[in-house]
């Protein structure tokens, strides 16, 4: 492998790329895309990238030796082998249950690739799934919808979607309603930037080789039609504010791995 034009070092005398510290090297862009698996510049000449590194099992062997490759869930030199986190909603105050259904998803099933991220080598279409809900209690003045991955290798999971300002008359979102621009949402509804740093729905993009990630789609019945928030708030602020106004909620959970 010719790395003469690369900023990444190589293992001496082997020509094999050394383990690239993509998440810690000062010159690497500090971007959510890097943390979620985007290849470095000149990716066609790289066999490794953050959170999905393919490297020879015998790291000192030459790539030409035919040593089998192994997928190691890594972020640069950092292993992400870890215990699976609990369901975060198990620790939330109990609320009555909304019935949440989807024509695109099956609760407990696999997330179709169409709803995967359209970057980072995932190959998805970044398409938000259709969701419908019923059973809102009396006093419901509006709804919110979120998608959260508790299995992301961070201390705070990963927010993929947050929709606020849905009116009380709304009982469904069509497939693709989470596209940037809010064009597929009811009047007055808007989307908070997800943890990719982008507006709208951000599809699944777990690290290569990691255990299956859960994607928890949640619909909240709220006691207000105005949470007093704007699209510029962080997902954490939006989530905390939603929690203070939740009358009922329902979930639909699917899994995805690569």
Helices and strands as residue ranges (DSSP letters): H 32-35, G 43-45, E 53-56, G 63-65, E 69-72, E 74-75, E 78-79, G 88-91, E 96-97, E 99-101, G 113-115, E 131-134, E 142-149, E 158-167, E 172-173, E 190-191, E 213-222, H 235-244, E 246-256
